[in-house]
């Protein structure tokens, strides 16, 4: 199984998830948001599958530093604009696999669908 893995290489959660995947012998392609950006169509797809509330990382420093007018009245379209302009606001990691999507790293959830 080869999966598509999206994140930022220096993120601790991404590091843990990558280590887990490698320990399981699961091949993946890595997309670095910082270097490669965030495709709005891909973000829309993730929101359609998981909801903008799960894909947008509102707990992170980058989101908290945004002006209040950007953080108010959020919906899917506004969340995509924020994530495209500020890739650090995308919850990490995001994994696309045959049949689904994982947002964030919860080992038990990953084991259930990837092992």
C-alpha positions, -999 to +999 in steps of 0.1 A: +000+000+000+013+034-009-003+065+006-001+102+001+012+120+033+008+158+037+025+178+063+055+199+074+087+180+081+097+197+113+063+192+130+066+168+159+033+151+151+044+146+115+077+131+127+058+106+150+034+096+122+063+091+097+082+070+122+051+049+128+045+044+090+081+034+085+079+010+114+049-006+098+067-008+064+041+014+047+053+033+017+042+069+013+048+100-008+054+131+012+040+165+003+056+194+022+030+222+026+057+248+032+076+240+000+048+228-023+019+248-011-017+237-005-039+230-035-074+246-030-091+217-048-073+192-025-084+212+005-120+213-007-118+175-012-106+170+024-133+193+038-159+174+018-147+141+035-138+153+070-153+188+075-135+221+077-136+220+115-113+189+114-090+200+086-084+236+099-061+237+129-076+264+150-054+255+180-021+264+164-001+295+168-005+305+131-043+305+133-043+323+167-022+351+152-046+358+124-066+390+126-100+385+143-119+393+111-102+364+094-111+340+122-148+351+125-177+337+105-158+306+094-171+283+068-156+258+043-147+284+017-131+308+042-112+279+058-098+270+023-086+306+018-070+306+052-053+273+047-041+281+012-026+314+024-012+299+056-004+262+051+006+259+088-031+262+096-038+228+081-041+200+107-011+177+104-007+152+091-033+145+065-031+111+048-049+099+017-052+062+014-073+038-007-108+043+006-103+072+030-087+101+047-069+105+080-065+139+096-041+142+126-022+113+141-040+089+164-022+057+164-052+034+172-071+050+143-042+046+119-037+010+130-073+002+123-072+015+087-036+011+076-024-022+092 
